Amino acid sequence: MKAEHKTYTLIGPDRKPYQSSTPGTFGGYRKNKIYGRMDCRAALRAIEKGGYVTERVFFADEQTAIAAGYRPCGVCLREKYVIWKEETQKEGKAK
């Protein structure tokens, strides 16, 4: 009997989906371009309430999420979110 290989749809740095034999290590919300850990309590709560269903995306790693233009989650990646927020505000003032 032939073993079936599961494939996962991940998002690449070019924001395009691709198939992978390895599941993603970070999840994201396409609508707001947020990425976070797979065990994020805010994301799990939203999913439980029926949110994220069609807008959920997955990334192989954090670098890919950032390259695709996603920002860190303010709940599960708080320290990275604070740094991102500070940098975003500095860029806004420089313009």
C-alpha positions in Angstrom: 0.0 0.0 0.0 1.3 3.4 -1.0 1.8 6.0 1.8 0.0 9.3 1.1 2.0 12.4 1.4 0.3 15.4 3.0 0.9 18.8 1.4 0.5 22.2 2.9 -0.2 25.5 1.2 2.2 28.1 2.4 2.7 31.7 1.3 6.1 32.7 -0.1 8.0 36.0 0.2 6.3 37.0 -3.1 2.9 36.6 -1.4 2.1 33.7 -3.7 0.9 30.3 -2.4 3.0 27.2 -2.9 2.8 23.5 -1.9 5.1 22.2 0.8 5.6 18.8 2.4 6.4 20.6 5.6 3.7 22.5 7.6 4.3 26.2 8.3 5.7 27.4 11.6 3.8 30.7 11.6 0.2 31.5 10.8 -1.2 34.8 9.5 -4.3 36.8 8.8 -4.3 37.9 5.1 -6.8 40.8 5.6 -4.7 42.7 8.1 -1.3 41.3 7.1 -0.5 40.0 10.6 1.6 36.9 11.4 2.1 35.1 14.7 2.8 31.9 16.4 0.6 28.9 15.8 -0.5 28.8 19.4 -1.4 32.5 19.6 -4.4 32.9 22.0 -5.9 35.8 20.0 -5.8 33.8 16.7 -7.1 30.7 18.3 -10.0 32.6 19.9 -10.8 34.2 16.5 -10.7 30.8 14.8 -12.9 29.3 17.5 -15.5 32.1 16.9 -15.5 31.3 13.1 -13.0 34.1 12.1 -10.0 33.8 9.9 -11.5 30.8 8.1 -11.0 32.1 4.5 -8.2 34.6 5.4 -5.8 32.3 7.3 -2.4 31.9 5.7 0.8 30.0 6.7 4.5 30.7 6.4 7.5 28.4 6.5 9.3 30.8 8.9 9.2 34.3 10.3 11.6 35.7 7.7 9.2 34.7 4.9 6.3 36.4 6.7 8.2 39.6 7.1 9.4 39.5 3.4 5.8 39.0 2.4 4.9 42.3 4.1 3.2 41.0 7.2 3.7 42.5 10.7 4.1 40.8 14.0 1.1 40.0 16.2 0.7 42.4 19.1 -0.4 39.5 21.4 1.9 36.5 20.8 4.9 38.5 19.5 4.6 41.5 21.7 8.2 42.5 21.8 8.6 42.3 18.0 5.3 44.2 17.6 6.5 47.1 19.8 9.7 47.4 17.7 7.8 47.2 14.5 5.4 49.9 15.8 8.2 52.2 16.8 9.9 51.8 13.4 6.6 52.5 11.6 6.0 55.6 13.6 9.6 56.9 12.9 9.1 56.3 9.2 5.8 58.2 9.3 7.5 61.2 11.0 10.3 61.2 8.5 8.0 61.7 5.6 
